[in-house]
Amino acid sequence: NLRVVSRTSATINIVRVAQVGSNLEIDFDGVSGLPLSSFKLSGAATVGGTYAEVAGATYSTVSPTVYRAVVPITGTMNFFQIRK
């Protein structure tokens, strides 16, 4: 099961979340022109919990205005947010 809860800045919009093999892909837009190093995926065990940067997350550009964060699925429930 997958539940998406958006707690990100108003300038970042989650446009797609998908399980691909053993990874979770999160596509987002609204921040064109920034380098990939500008983004950080953070996770927490609860939606109101303490968020920490997710180790092993990778980032790529899908299109000029859409970016992708990919993180391995660990088997435990996590909530994610993308920060810039």
Disulfide bonds with the S-S distance in Angstrom:
none
